[in-house]
């Protein structure tokens, strides 16, 4: 695998993201809405029931971690479909790219797209609802693998 080939494909997708404000807003909007929605639902549970007194942290942590996995999967698939829709897929196979280089570049770009969406959601969950996924400790690193 050649790093410059992976970087070139990675850079192609980054230019697509940077050049389109609706794409950036779409990456940020849905995770943030999901965190706000689940935050208010779990706050409602804690205010109206003693049984659900600790649900805010559990529900929001689960929502953030689930959203990370969901967004990374969706991002990878959308990047692959973007290559097909732009009719660039045949160009990739004509170029001296290996399939492993394409997969590595798409994975790196999907991870970046996921972080663009998850970071604002985590930053909103901490001050508004008092929940931080960083309290999970070192086991959180295993999620990124």
Buried (B, 14 or more C-beta within 10 A) or exposed (E): EEEEBBBBBBEBBBEBBEEEEEBBEEBBBBBBEBBBEBBEBBBEBBEEEEEBEEBBBEBBBEBBBEBBEBBBEBBBEBBBEBBEEEEEBEEBEEEEBEEEBBBBBBBBBBBBBBBBBBEBBBEBBBEBBEBBBEEBEEEBEEEEE
